[in-house]
C-alpha cells in the first residue's frame, strides 16, 4: 500500500486522531497551518474530488458535519474556521486521497495564497 493516508487508516503510520467513525478518520496535520489544523480522511480511497460519484454524497456531507463538530469542540464555532478540499497539484493537493482540511485559531486571509 503506497497511499500515505491509506497507511495511516490501516494503522501502519501513527497519527494524532481527533475523531473516528466507520466512514472516516480525523487527525492533526503534521505541518499545521493554524493552531487547529485537522485532516478528515475517508476510509475509502478516492484519489481526487474528480473521482467522487453520487454514492459518495453522504460521505462528503458527513465529513463536512464532522469538521463543524470538531471546530465547535475546540471552541472555534463562533470565532470562525475554514474547510478546504484541494483538487490536484496546482491547487495544492499533495496526497492523492481526498481529505478535508479544517483550519482555525487564527485570522485566515482571503483569497488564500
Secondary structure, DSSP 8 states (H G I E B T S, - for coil): ---HHHHHHTTSS---EEEE-SSEEEEE-TT-SSSEEEEEEESS---SGGG--GGGHHHHHHHHHHHHHHHHHTT-TTT-EEEE---SGGGT--SSS-EEEEEESS---SS--
